[in-house]
Amino acid sequence: MTTNPVFSREMKISSRSIKLPLILAAFNIILAVFALASMAATLNQARSDAMIDYAAFLTIFKYVATIEFALVLFIMPALTAGNISGEREKRTLELMLTTKLTPGRIVIGKLLTSMYNVIVVLVSSLPVLALVFVYGGVTLGDFAVLMVSFVTVALVTAAIGTFASSFCARSSISTAIAYSFVLLLVGGTLGVCILAYNLGDSTGGWFYILLGNPAVTFYSAISSMTGNRTAVADMAAQLGTTVKMTSGLWFAAGTVVQILAGVLLTFFSIRNLYPRKKA
């Protein structure tokens, strides 16, 4: 199998740049400071009353994982919103398209680079997340589910950033559009559910649009890990409807929906690079 030339070029550029090491350092410092501070507070409490609250360590794990999810959610659009528009600004996109490179290879090469970088960041954060192993309560299966959740949100937001970049001439504009898309995906879908509830819609079908919301999918996964397997059903009940899905099933369905959405956005990104036919 031949290596994608765009991916190879981007990896060479990345290896000579200080950008990825800075992201790694900032990402892990934020996680480590929060995790260690929380653990220190829990252990100090244990020294004062001679009791170890093991549930507190699961809470720490939940909060650290949530912070990591939020960082991935908001870092990826910034990393990918210049994938295509950046080439336009450097006036190299037209040159690339005159070679044997197809729009598909260009877009996929850019996406592969972004996904590689975020996977490196996620792997580097495993020691911080693994602190909870010292006290138990989280299994390797839970870690696998968590990594799937992180990679899925990275893929969706990377596809959003690349899609915005594919039709914008400037990276600043594509970045703003990408973040608007992400906010609509996370906050907008939840807002639709709240609005439907306030309008008295009792059909409940609208709740399933949240399958496309990465934050709700992550919430279902992390809640299931920490003992609440009915978190999504409880959320639906608060919005006046019922959902006959466990958190685990919701996580699986949401992951599939979001991966398909990422693939679809990638397809449209590729189409945007083909010359438009004049009428």
C-alpha positions in Angstrom: 0.0 0.0 0.0 1.5 3.3 -1.0 1.7 6.1 1.5 -0.4 9.2 1.0 2.1 11.8 -0.2 0.2 14.7 1.5 0.3 12.8 4.8 4.1 12.1 4.3 4.7 15.8 3.6 2.7 17.0 6.6 4.4 14.6 8.9 7.8 15.9 7.9 6.7 19.4 8.4 5.1 18.5 11.8 8.3 16.8 13.0 10.3 20.0 12.4 7.7 22.2 14.1 7.4 23.0 17.8 3.6 23.2 17.5 2.8 19.6 18.4 5.2 19.5 21.4 3.6 22.7 22.8 0.1 21.2 22.4 1.3 18.0 24.2 2.8 19.9 27.0 -0.2 22.3 27.5 -2.7 19.4 27.2 -1.0 17.2 29.8 -0.1 20.0 32.2 -3.8 21.0 32.4 -4.9 17.4 33.0 -2.1 16.6 35.4 -2.6 19.8 37.5 -6.3 19.1 37.9 -5.8 15.4 38.6 -3.0 15.8 41.1 -4.7 18.6 42.9 -7.9 16.6 43.2 -6.1 13.5 44.4 -4.2 15.5 47.0 -7.4 17.0 48.4 -9.0 13.6 48.6 -5.9 12.1 50.4 -5.8 15.0 52.8 -9.4 14.4 53.6 -8.6 10.7 54.2 -5.8 11.6 56.6 -8.1 13.8 58.6 -10.9 11.3 59.1 -8.9 8.1 58.6 -11.3 6.9 55.8 -10.6 6.6 52.1 -13.5 7.6 49.9 -13.0 5.4 46.8 -15.9 7.0 45.1 -14.0 10.3 45.1 -11.4 8.8 42.9 -14.0 7.7 40.3 -15.3 11.3 40.5 -11.7 12.6 39.8 -11.5 10.2 36.8 -14.8 11.5 35.5 -13.8 15.1 35.7 -10.4 14.5 34.2 -11.9 12.6 31.3 -14.5 15.4 30.8 -11.7 18.0 30.7 -9.9 15.9 28.1 -13.0 15.5 26.0 -13.6 19.3 26.1 -10.0 19.9 25.1 -10.2 17.6 22.1 -13.6 19.0 21.1 -12.2 22.6 20.9 -8.7 21.9 19.8 -9.5 19.9 16.6 -11.4 22.6 14.7 -8.5 25.0 15.2 -6.1 22.3 14.0 -8.1 21.4 10.9 -9.8 24.7 9.8 -6.7 25.7 7.9 -6.2 22.3 6.1 -7.4 23.5 2.7 -7.7 27.3 3.2 -4.1 27.4 4.4 -3.0 26.0 1.0 -5.1 28.6 -0.7 -3.5 31.4 1.3 -0.1 30.1 0.4 -1.2 29.7 -3.3 -0.1 26.1 -3.3 -3.6 24.4 -3.6 -3.8 25.0 -7.4 -0.3 23.7 -7.8 -1.1 20.5 -5.9 -4.2 20.0 -8.1 -2.1 20.2 -11.2 -0.1 17.2 -10.1 -1.2 13.6 -9.9 -2.7 14.3 -6.5 -6.5 13.9 -6.5 -8.8 16.1 -4.2 -9.5 12.9 -2.3 -5.8 12.2 -1.5 -5.3 15.8 -0.5 -8.3 15.9 1.9 -7.6 12.4 3.4 -3.9 13.2 3.8 -4.7 16.3 5.7 -7.3 14.4 7.9 -4.9 11.6 8.6 -2.3 14.1 9.8 -4.8 15.7 12.1 -6.0 12.3 13.5 -2.4 11.1 13.9 -1.6 14.2 16.0 -4.6 13.9 18.2 -4.0 10.2 18.8 -0.4 11.1 19.9 -1.9 13.6 22.3 -4.5 11.1 23.6 -1.8 8.4 24.1 0.4 10.8 26.0 -2.4 11.5 28.4 -2.9 7.9 29.4 -0.6 8.1 32.4 -2.7 10.9 33.9 -5.9 9.0 33.3 -4.3 5.8 34.7 -3.8 7.4 38.1 -7.2 6.0 39.1 -5.9 2.5 38.6 -4.0 2.9 41.8 -7.3 2.8 43.7 -9.4 0.6 41.3 -12.9 1.1 39.9 -12.0 1.6 36.2 -11.2 -1.4 33.9 -9.2 -1.6 30.7 -12.5 -2.0 28.9 -13.6 1.4 30.3 -10.4 2.9 29.0 -11.0 1.4 25.5 -14.5 2.9 25.5 -13.1 6.2 26.6 -10.5 6.2 23.8 -13.2 5.3 21.2 -15.2 8.3 22.4 -12.2 10.7 22.1 -11.3 9.4 18.7 -14.9 9.7 17.5 -15.2 13.3 18.6 -11.8 14.1 17.1 -12.9 12.6 13.8 -16.2 14.5 13.7 -14.7 17.9 14.6 -11.7 17.3 12.3 -14.2 16.6 9.4 -16.1 19.8 10.4 -12.9 21.9 10.3 -11.8 20.4 7.0 -15.3 20.9 5.4 -15.3 24.6 6.5 -11.8 24.9 5.2 -12.7 23.4 1.8 -14.9 26.3 0.7 -13.3 29.2 2.5 -10.4 31.3 1.1 -9.1 32.4 4.5 -8.3 30.3 7.5 -9.7 32.9 10.0 -13.1 32.6 8.3 -13.0 28.8 8.2 -12.0 28.6 11.8 -15.0 30.8 12.8 -17.4 28.7 10.7 -15.9 25.5 12.1 -16.5 26.6 15.7 -20.0 27.7 14.8 -20.7 24.3 13.4 -19.4 22.6 16.6 -21.4 24.9 18.9 -24.5 24.1 16.8 -23.8 20.4 17.0 -23.3 20.4 20.8 -25.5 23.2 22.0 -28.0 23.5 19.1 -29.2 19.9 19.2 -29.7 20.1 22.9 -31.5 23.5 22.5 -33.9 21.9 20.0 -34.8 19.3 22.6 -35.3 21.8 25.3 -37.4 24.0 22.9 -39.6 21.0 21.9 -40.1 20.2 25.6 -41.1 23.7 26.4 -43.6 23.7 23.5 -45.2 20.7 24.9 -44.2 18.1 22.2 -44.7 14.7 23.8 -43.8 12.5 20.8 -40.2 12.2 21.9 -38.8 11.5 18.5 -36.8 14.8 18.5 -34.7 13.4 21.4 -32.9 11.1 18.9 -31.2 14.0 17.2 -28.9 13.9 20.2 -27.3 10.8 18.7 -25.3 13.2 16.6 -24.2 15.2 19.7 -20.7 14.0 20.8 -21.1 15.5 24.2 -24.2 13.4 25.0 -22.5 10.3 23.6 -19.5 11.0 25.9 -21.9 11.6 28.8 -23.5 8.2 28.3 -20.1 6.5 28.2 -18.6 8.2 31.3 -21.8 7.8 33.3 -21.9 4.1 32.5 -18.3 3.8 33.7 -19.1 5.4 37.0 -22.1 3.3 37.7 -25.1 5.1 36.1 -26.3 2.9 33.2 -29.5 4.9 32.8 -28.0 8.3 32.4 -29.5 8.9 28.9 -32.9 7.6 30.0 -32.8 10.0 33.0 -31.9 12.9 30.7 -34.9 12.0 28.4 -37.2 11.9 31.4 -36.1 15.4 32.4 -37.1 16.5 28.9 -40.5 14.9 29.2 -40.0 11.8 27.1 -38.8 8.2 27.4 -35.9 6.4 25.7 -35.6 2.7 25.9 -31.9 2.6 25.5 -29.2 1.9 28.0 -26.2 4.2 28.2 -24.1 1.5 26.5 -26.4 1.1 23.6 -26.8 4.9 23.2 -23.0 5.1 23.1 -22.7 2.5 20.3 -25.5 4.1 18.3 -24.2 7.6 18.7 -20.7 6.6 17.7 -21.9 5.0 14.5 -24.0 8.1 13.6 -21.1 10.5 14.3 -18.6 8.4 12.3 -21.0 8.3 9.4 -21.4 12.1 9.7 -17.6 12.5 9.6 -17.3 10.4 6.5 -20.1 12.3 4.8 -18.5 15.7 5.6 -15.2 14.4 4.3 -16.9 13.4 1.0 -18.3 16.9 0.6 -14.9 18.4 1.4 -13.5 16.3 -1.4 -16.2 17.4 -3.8 -15.6 21.1 -2.9 -12.1 20.8 -4.4 -13.2 19.6 -7.8 -13.5 22.4 -10.4 -17.1 23.7 -10.7 -18.7 23.3 -14.1 -19.8 26.5 -15.7 -23.4 26.6 -16.9 
